[in-house]
Amino acid sequence: MKEKVLYKSNSFSINLFIFFLGFIFFSLMTVLIFDALKNIKNNESKIVPHIIVSIFLFFALASLFYFLRTQIIIVTKNHLIVSYQFLPFSKKVLLDDIQGFKQTPKPVKYSRGLFEKQKIVYTMFETFIILKNDLKIRTYSLNDFEFNEIRKLVEKIKRGEGKYETEKSTGANFVFQNFSIILFLIICLFLVFGLSNALINKY
């Protein structure tokens, strides 16, 4: 019998969008530069473009790798499940085997110049699920709000409380908390559309 899901983390996240956009952008750049190599007849002049193509290809594959590895967290009455969104794998642990949770913010900073003060544009959260046997499960799939909701829910279940009420972050809160990075991603999206259009028109 399938267990009733008491909480499920948001399947859409900024991380997911970043990795997807990164894969599209670096793939397009790889194709454009590789196509430009056809017009270069001197083999020695192709060395630097080949290096650049290799770098863009590496980032495209890395973005795809992390995109496929994005996770969601599911809580039932007996288990916490760390499940991959696009892969048929998951980790299931008994709630009784969980000792606690720990979350560490990982700010992503940006600076316009070498001597200008860096600004935080986005904060990733590294979450550890600490088990009784001193093992840890690491995930980047929870923001601070979801982390607190899951932690409180697991504690309630382990105490045997009857009601397992949780809250979901609203769309307005999501946009407010991530406004800077959303604006940045919109600009990147227009850039990707521009590259796609240039590639389509070329062929």
C-alpha positions as CSV (number, residue, x, y, z in Angstrom):
1,M,0.0,0.0,0.0
2,K,1.3,3.4,-1.0
3,E,2.0,5.8,1.9
4,K,0.1,9.0,2.1
5,V,2.3,12.0,1.2
6,L,2.2,14.6,4.1
7,Y,4.7,17.0,2.5
8,K,6.4,17.4,-0.9
9,S,9.0,20.0,-1.6
10,N,8.5,22.3,-4.6
11,S,9.3,20.5,-7.9
12,F,10.3,23.9,-9.5
13,S,13.2,25.7,-8.0
14,I,15.7,28.4,-9.1
15,N,18.4,25.8,-9.1
16,L,16.5,23.7,-11.7
17,F,16.0,26.7,-13.9
18,I,19.6,27.8,-13.7
19,F,20.9,24.3,-14.7
20,F,18.4,24.1,-17.6
21,L,19.2,27.6,-18.8
22,G,22.9,26.8,-18.5
23,F,22.6,23.7,-20.5
24,I,20.8,25.5,-23.4
25,F,23.1,28.5,-23.3
26,F,26.4,26.6,-23.3
27,S,25.1,24.1,-25.9
28,L,24.2,26.9,-28.3
29,M,27.6,28.6,-27.8
30,T,29.3,25.3,-28.5
31,V,27.4,24.9,-31.7
32,L,28.0,28.5,-32.9
33,I,31.7,28.4,-32.2
34,F,32.1,24.9,-33.7
35,D,30.3,26.2,-36.8
36,A,32.6,29.2,-37.0
37,L,35.6,26.8,-37.1
38,K,34.6,25.7,-40.5
39,N,35.6,29.1,-41.9
40,I,39.0,28.9,-40.4
41,K,41.5,27.3,-42.8
42,N,44.7,27.7,-40.8
43,N,44.9,24.8,-38.4
44,E,47.0,26.7,-35.9
45,S,44.3,29.4,-35.7
46,K,41.8,26.7,-34.6
47,I,43.6,25.8,-31.4
48,V,42.1,28.6,-29.2
49,P,38.5,28.2,-30.6
50,H,38.8,24.4,-30.0
51,I,39.8,25.1,-26.4
52,I,36.8,27.5,-26.0
53,V,34.5,24.9,-27.5
54,S,35.8,22.3,-25.1
55,I,35.2,24.7,-22.1
56,F,31.6,25.5,-23.3
57,L,30.9,21.8,-23.9
58,F,32.1,20.9,-20.4
59,F,29.8,23.5,-18.8
60,A,26.9,22.3,-21.0
61,L,27.4,18.7,-19.8
62,A,27.9,19.8,-16.2
63,S,24.7,21.8,-16.3
64,L,22.8,18.8,-17.8
65,F,24.3,16.5,-15.1
66,Y,23.1,18.8,-12.3
67,F,19.8,19.3,-14.0
68,L,19.1,15.6,-14.1
69,R,20.2,15.3,-10.4
70,T,17.8,17.8,-9.0
71,Q,15.8,16.3,-6.2
72,I,12.5,16.7,-4.3
73,I,11.9,15.7,-0.7
74,I,8.8,13.7,0.3
75,V,7.7,13.1,3.8
76,T,5.2,10.4,4.8
77,K,4.2,9.2,8.2
78,N,7.0,6.7,8.4
79,H,9.6,7.8,5.8
80,L,11.6,10.7,4.4
81,I,12.3,10.2,0.7
82,V,14.9,12.0,-1.3
83,S,13.9,11.4,-4.9
84,Y,15.4,12.5,-8.2
85,Q,13.0,14.3,-10.5
86,F,14.3,13.0,-13.8
87,L,16.0,9.8,-12.8
88,P,14.5,6.5,-11.4
89,F,16.4,6.6,-8.2
90,S,15.5,7.6,-4.6
91,K,16.7,7.2,-1.0
92,K,14.2,6.2,1.6
93,V,15.0,6.5,5.3
94,L,12.8,5.8,8.4
95,L,11.9,8.9,10.3
96,D,13.0,7.1,13.5
97,D,16.5,6.9,12.0
98,I,16.8,10.6,11.6
99,Q,18.7,12.4,14.3
100,G,18.3,15.9,13.0
101,F,18.7,18.4,10.2
102,K,21.3,21.0,9.4
103,Q,21.2,23.7,6.7
104,T,24.0,26.0,5.6
105,P,23.4,29.0,3.2
106,K,25.7,29.3,0.2
107,P,25.5,32.8,-1.1
108,V,26.2,33.4,-4.8
109,K,27.9,36.8,-5.1
110,Y,28.4,39.2,-8.0
111,S,30.7,42.2,-8.5
112,R,30.7,44.7,-11.4
113,G,34.3,45.5,-11.0
114,L,37.5,44.2,-9.4
115,F,37.4,46.7,-6.5
116,E,33.7,47.0,-6.1
117,K,31.9,45.3,-3.2
118,Q,30.3,42.0,-4.0
119,K,26.5,41.7,-3.8
120,I,24.5,38.6,-3.0
121,V,22.3,37.8,-6.0
122,Y,21.1,34.4,-4.9
123,T,21.5,32.0,-1.9
124,M,21.7,28.3,-2.4
125,F,21.1,26.1,0.7
126,E,23.0,23.0,1.5
127,T,20.9,20.7,3.6
128,F,22.1,17.7,5.6
129,I,19.8,15.0,6.9
130,I,21.7,13.5,9.9
131,L,21.1,9.8,10.6
132,K,21.6,7.8,13.8
133,N,24.5,5.8,12.3
134,D,26.5,9.1,11.8
135,L,25.7,9.0,8.1
136,K,24.5,12.2,6.3
137,I,22.4,12.7,3.3
138,R,23.2,16.0,1.5
139,T,20.8,17.8,-0.8
140,Y,20.4,21.3,-2.3
141,S,16.6,20.8,-3.0
142,L,15.2,22.8,0.0
143,N,15.1,26.5,0.5
144,D,15.0,27.8,4.1
145,F,11.2,27.9,4.3
146,E,10.8,24.3,3.1
147,F,13.6,23.2,5.4
148,N,11.9,24.6,8.5
149,E,8.5,23.1,7.5
150,I,10.0,19.6,6.9
151,R,12.0,19.8,10.2
152,K,9.0,20.7,12.2
153,L,6.8,18.1,10.5
154,V,9.3,15.3,11.2
155,E,9.6,16.4,14.8
156,K,5.8,16.4,15.2
157,I,5.5,12.9,13.7
158,K,8.2,11.5,15.9
159,R,6.5,13.0,19.0
160,G,3.3,11.3,17.9
161,E,1.2,14.5,17.6
162,G,-2.1,14.0,15.8
163,K,-2.2,16.9,13.3
164,Y,0.5,17.3,10.7
165,E,-0.3,20.7,9.3
166,T,2.3,22.4,7.1
167,E,2.4,25.5,5.0
168,K,3.4,26.0,1.4
169,S,5.4,29.0,0.3
170,T,3.2,31.3,-1.9
171,G,4.2,32.5,-5.4
172,A,4.5,36.1,-4.1
173,N,6.9,35.1,-1.4
174,F,9.0,33.1,-3.9
175,V,9.3,36.0,-6.3
176,F,10.1,38.5,-3.4
177,Q,12.8,36.3,-2.0
178,N,14.4,35.6,-5.3
179,F,13.8,38.8,-7.2
180,S,17.4,39.6,-8.1
181,I,18.2,36.2,-9.5
182,I,14.9,36.0,-11.3
183,L,15.7,39.3,-13.0
184,F,19.1,38.0,-13.9
185,L,17.7,34.8,-15.3
186,I,15.1,36.7,-17.4
187,I,18.0,38.6,-19.0
188,C,19.8,35.3,-19.6
189,L,16.7,33.9,-21.2
190,F,16.5,36.8,-23.7
191,L,20.2,36.1,-24.5
192,V,19.4,32.4,-25.1
193,F,16.5,33.4,-27.4
194,G,18.8,35.7,-29.3
195,L,21.4,32.9,-29.8
196,S,18.7,30.5,-30.8
197,N,17.4,32.9,-33.3
198,A,20.9,33.5,-34.8
199,L,21.4,29.8,-35.1
200,I,18.1,29.2,-36.7
201,N,18.5,32.0,-39.2
202,K,22.0,30.7,-40.1
203,Y,20.6,27.4,-41.2
